[in-house]
Amino acid sequence: MLVLTRKSNESIMIGNDIEITVLAIEGEQIKLGINAPKNVEIHRKEIYLSIQQENNEATKTETSILENLYGHFKKKS
């Protein structure tokens, strides 16, 4: 993990087109501004993990439906 120290209104760059700026520091909270292309998805980590879990569950459901259909058609053959 890279650890950087930044003050309010200072930025870091990720690649050529993502800029993260420290907007404010209030107690234990830091407000960040993220400037990135519209095609780059940006989520808080807990939201990202929730999306990943939902995607995994959807994939499992689709697989079980396909397996049931396969079994149904195999019995008829």
Buried (B, 14 or more C-beta within 10 A) or exposed (E): EEEEEBEEEEEEEEEEEBBBBBEEEEEEEEEEEEEBEEEEEEEEEEEEEEEEEEEEEEEEEEEEEEEEEEEEEEEEE
